[in-house]
């Protein structure tokens, strides 16, 4: 399930930006067919991706990954390679102040760290 989360996140972000654009066009009188055409082009573009690089930055307090051990997430730099590989360099902090960079690779066979 985790192997699909990052590409799905990218897809969601692209579609969300298109939804904002579509709603703005809808207010100006654009037809439903034009909105559907934008969504179709976005879907085709995402399916054509061979690779992509993206970063996730946590704003505000760090996200807790492991409450028992006090491990928090502060940011990551990721790379997607079609059709099904994502690798991320994740910056994590421990409650004692130690900051580490961990590399996780998400492939169909599983998640490797």
trRosetta pair geometry for C-beta under 8 A, 3 or more apart (Angstrom, degrees):
i j d omega theta_ij theta_ji phi_ij phi_ji
1 4 6.3 -66 -167 36 39 104
1 5 7.0 52 143 -44 69 99
2 5 5.3 -36 -152 3 46 122
2 106 5.9 -125 122 -127 92 124
2 111 5.6 -6 85 -60 137 133
3 6 8.0 -60 -176 24 31 95
3 84 6.5 28 164 -179 122 95
3 86 7.2 159 -155 26 61 107
3 106 4.5 169 -114 168 64 102
3 107 6.5 -44 -122 100 127 6
3 108 6.1 120 175 -87 172 40
3 110 8.0 -122 -55 -135 118 12
3 111 7.2 -151 -66 -68 80 84
4 7 6.3 -68 -158 51 50 101
4 8 5.4 47 151 -24 81 117
5 8 5.8 -67 -146 42 25 110
5 9 6.2 32 156 -27 65 105
5 106 7.8 -106 43 -150 91 165
6 9 5.4 -47 -146 29 33 115
6 10 6.7 33 154 -17 63 100
6 78 6.3 -142 -155 175 139 156
6 80 6.6 -170 125 -86 116 109
6 86 4.4 132 69 -158 148 169
6 88 7.4 -160 -98 -50 149 124
6 106 6.4 148 10 48 126 152
7 10 5.5 -51 -151 35 38 112
7 11 6.3 39 150 -19 67 104
7 80 6.1 118 -86 -136 84 138
7 84 8.0 -69 -23 -121 148 51
7 86 6.7 -144 -40 -57 83 130
8 11 5.4 -51 -147 38 36 114
8 12 6.2 40 152 -22 66 104
9 12 5.6 -53 -148 35 30 113
9 13 6.5 30 154 -19 64 104
10 13 5.9 -54 -149 35 31 110
10 14 6.5 28 154 -16 64 106
10 46 7.3 155 120 -139 102 112
10 52 6.5 105 -140 92 153 155
10 54 6.7 -175 -98 -13 107 160
10 80 6.7 -53 -27 -30 158 159
11 14 5.9 -57 -150 38 31 109
11 15 6.2 23 157 -13 67 111
11 46 5.6 79 -108 -162 85 156
12 15 5.9 -59 -142 43 29 106
12 16 6.0 34 157 -25 66 107
13 16 5.7 -51 -143 32 29 113
13 17 6.7 27 158 -16 62 103
14 17 6.1 -58 -155 35 30 107
14 18 6.5 25 150 -14 64 108
14 42 5.7 165 148 -174 112 115
14 45 7.8 -156 -170 86 148 114
14 46 6.0 178 64 -75 164 121
15 18 5.4 -55 -147 40 37 112
15 19 6.2 45 151 -28 67 101
15 39 7.2 44 -132 -133 91 90
15 42 6.5 137 -91 129 63 145
16 19 5.5 -48 -148 29 33 115
16 20 6.8 35 153 -19 62 98
17 20 5.8 -48 -154 31 36 111
17 21 6.6 33 149 -15 64 105
18 21 5.5 -55 -149 40 38 111
18 22 5.9 39 152 -22 70 106
18 38 5.7 169 -161 139 113 112
18 39 6.1 134 140 -91 145 65
18 42 5.0 -66 -63 -56 154 161
19 22 5.5 -51 -141 37 31 111
19 23 6.3 31 158 -20 64 104
20 23 5.9 -54 -147 35 28 108
20 24 6.5 27 153 -16 62 106
21 24 5.8 -58 -152 37 31 110
21 25 6.3 27 152 -16 66 108
21 38 6.8 -142 99 177 121 156
22 25 5.6 -56 -146 40 33 109
22 26 6.1 40 151 -28 66 104
22 30 7.8 -122 -155 83 59 137
22 35 4.3 80 -148 -137 115 105
22 38 6.0 -170 -80 69 100 143
22 39 7.3 12 -70 -50 145 97
23 26 5.3 -46 -144 30 34 117
23 27 6.8 38 154 -21 61 99
24 27 5.9 -50 -156 29 33 111
24 28 6.9 19 150 -8 62 107
25 28 5.7 -64 -152 43 38 104
25 30 3.8 -7 156 13 99 148
25 34 6.6 -118 146 110 141 125
25 35 6.6 174 81 -80 125 89
25 38 8.0 142 24 -22 157 153
26 29 8.0 107 -178 -23 29 9
26 30 5.9 -76 -81 56 36 93
26 35 6.6 18 -67 -68 98 137
30 34 4.7 -94 176 68 108 141
30 35 6.5 119 117 -47 118 87
31 34 5.1 106 61 0 76 98
31 35 7.5 -139 103 0 47 85
32 35 5.6 -53 -153 36 41 112
32 36 6.3 43 150 -20 70 105
33 36 5.6 -54 -147 38 33 113
33 37 6.3 38 152 -24 65 104
34 37 5.6 -51 -149 32 32 115
34 38 6.7 36 151 -20 63 100
35 38 5.8 -51 -155 32 34 112
35 39 6.6 31 150 -15 65 105
36 39 5.6 -55 -149 39 35 111
36 40 6.2 38 152 -22 67 106
37 40 5.6 -51 -145 35 32 113
37 41 6.4 31 156 -17 64 104
38 41 5.9 -56 -149 37 30 109
38 42 6.4 30 153 -19 64 107
39 42 5.6 -53 -146 36 32 112
39 43 6.3 34 154 -20 65 104
40 43 5.8 -53 -147 35 30 111
40 44 6.4 31 154 -18 64 106
41 44 5.7 -54 -147 38 32 112
41 45 6.3 34 154 -21 65 106
42 45 5.7 -54 -148 35 31 112
42 46 6.4 29 155 -18 65 105
43 46 5.9 -55 -148 36 31 109
43 47 6.4 28 155 -16 65 108
44 47 5.8 -58 -147 40 30 110
44 48 6.3 27 155 -19 64 111
45 48 5.7 -62 -148 38 30 111
45 49 7.4 57 149 -48 60 82
46 49 5.9 -21 -165 -15 40 114
49 52 5.5 -26 -163 -35 130 111
49 80 7.0 14 142 107 134 123
49 82 5.8 160 105 -60 74 117
50 81 7.5 -10 154 -152 60 60
50 82 5.0 -89 -140 17 37 125
51 79 6.8 -6 -171 -178 102 92
51 80 6.2 165 -154 89 50 64
51 81 5.0 -5 -106 -106 94 62
51 82 6.6 -106 -60 -3 52 82
52 79 7.3 169 86 -154 45 51
52 80 4.5 5 52 49 89 110
53 77 7.4 1 -174 -180 97 87
53 78 7.1 165 -154 90 53 51
53 79 5.2 -19 -102 -103 75 76
53 80 7.8 -158 -72 20 31 71
54 77 7.9 179 96 -154 36 51
54 78 5.5 -16 66 64 78 97
54 80 7.5 19 11 -8 105 105
55 75 6.9 5 180 -177 97 103
55 76 6.9 178 -153 92 59 49
55 77 5.0 -21 -103 -105 88 67
55 78 7.1 165 -92 18 34 75
56 75 6.2 177 94 -152 63 57
56 76 4.9 13 50 50 101 90
56 78 7.0 34 -6 -6 99 117
57 74 8.0 -11 -153 154 59 62
57 75 4.7 1 -114 -114 58 110
58 62 5.8 76 110 -125 152 53
58 63 5.6 -135 -124 -10 141 96
58 73 6.0 131 -44 112 145 83
58 74 5.3 -116 40 -151 122 36
58 75 5.9 -128 8 -65 82 64
62 72 3.5 76 124 157 131 129
62 73 6.0 163 -174 64 94 42
62 74 5.0 -49 -112 -79 110 76
62 93 6.2 -89 -113 38 174 123
63 72 6.3 147 73 -162 39 79
63 73 4.5 -20 64 54 98 104
64 67 5.3 39 167 -77 134 76
64 71 7.5 103 -162 81 60 53
64 72 5.5 -46 -99 -103 47 81
64 73 7.9 -122 -42 11 3 83
65 71 4.7 -56 67 107 104 99
65 72 6.3 161 6 -117 86 22
65 73 5.2 97 -46 -35 113 99
65 92 6.6 -51 22 -129 148 118
66 69 4.5 5 119 44 122 100
66 70 7.3 -24 94 31 82 19
66 71 4.0 34 42 39 102 110
67 70 7.3 25 -168 -77 31 41
69 94 7.1 -60 149 -135 91 91
69 95 7.5 -165 148 -2 48 108
70 94 5.9 72 98 -171 98 59
70 95 2.8 -21 148 -35 154 116
70 96 7.7 108 93 -16 140 63
71 92 5.5 1 -172 179 98 122
71 93 7.2 155 -153 78 50 44
71 94 6.0 -24 -96 -100 68 62
71 95 7.8 -77 -56 -26 37 78
72 92 6.7 154 76 -159 40 69
72 93 4.9 -18 60 59 94 95
73 76 7.4 -29 -168 -35 108 104
73 90 6.6 -49 -133 -175 98 110
73 91 7.5 106 -160 80 56 62
73 92 5.9 -35 -96 -104 54 75
74 91 4.9 -57 64 101 98 109
74 92 7.3 163 11 -106 85 25
74 93 6.0 58 -25 -15 120 111
74 99 7.8 -28 21 -136 142 112
75 90 7.8 177 98 -151 40 53
75 91 4.9 15 60 38 78 120
76 88 4.7 11 176 -178 129 114
76 89 6.3 163 -156 81 72 48
76 90 4.3 -20 -100 -104 111 66
76 91 6.6 -159 -77 12 54 72
77 88 7.0 156 79 -154 38 65
77 89 5.0 -3 56 53 90 102
78 86 6.1 3 -175 -176 116 97
78 87 6.8 169 -150 89 67 42
78 88 4.1 -23 -97 -99 92 87
78 89 7.6 -161 -75 23 47 61
79 86 7.1 170 85 -151 46 54
79 87 5.5 -4 55 57 93 87
79 88 7.8 -178 19 -78 59 48
80 85 7.3 144 -160 87 48 57
80 86 5.1 -16 -103 -102 71 86
81 85 4.5 -15 62 71 99 108
81 86 7.6 -177 22 -79 67 39
81 87 8.0 17 2 3 107 96
84 107 6.5 88 122 -148 92 57
84 108 5.4 27 135 -43 143 98
85 105 7.1 -17 -164 -171 91 93
85 106 7.2 154 -156 82 42 62
85 107 5.3 1 -109 -97 80 86
86 105 7.4 162 88 -156 48 48
86 106 4.4 -2 60 54 95 109
87 103 6.5 4 -178 -174 102 97
87 104 7.0 176 -151 90 56 46
87 105 4.6 -14 -104 -105 90 76
87 106 7.3 -168 -78 20 40 68
88 103 7.1 169 87 -149 44 52
88 104 5.2 -6 57 56 93 91
88 106 7.7 29 0 -7 101 104
89 101 5.5 5 180 180 97 110
89 102 7.5 158 -157 78 49 35
89 103 5.3 -24 -99 -95 66 77
90 101 7.0 154 75 -158 39 57
90 102 5.0 -25 63 65 95 88
90 103 7.5 161 15 -93 76 24
90 104 6.1 17 -5 3 123 109
91 99 6.5 2 -173 -176 94 103
91 100 7.5 167 -150 88 50 40
91 101 5.5 -27 -95 -100 66 75
92 99 7.3 168 87 -152 40 57
92 100 5.5 -15 63 63 88 87
92 101 7.8 151 19 -101 71 25
92 102 5.9 8 7 4 119 117
93 97 7.3 -32 -169 -150 101 23
93 98 7.1 156 -155 84 57 47
93 99 5.0 -24 -100 -100 79 76
93 100 7.9 165 -88 20 32 67
94 97 7.0 -29 77 39 79 24
94 98 4.4 10 37 56 117 95
94 99 7.8 -146 15 -71 73 34
94 100 7.5 47 -22 -1 100 105
102 113 6.0 -9 176 -164 112 105
103 113 7.0 149 84 -156 53 53
104 111 6.1 -5 -173 -175 105 101
104 112 7.1 157 -156 82 55 45
104 113 5.1 -20 -101 -100 76 77
105 111 7.1 160 80 -157 50 52
105 112 4.7 -10 56 59 101 97
105 113 7.8 -167 19 -75 70 33
106 111 5.4 -14 -104 -106 68 84
107 110 6.9 5 68 51 78 39
107 111 7.9 159 29 -89 61 36
107 112 7.3 4 19 3 105 106
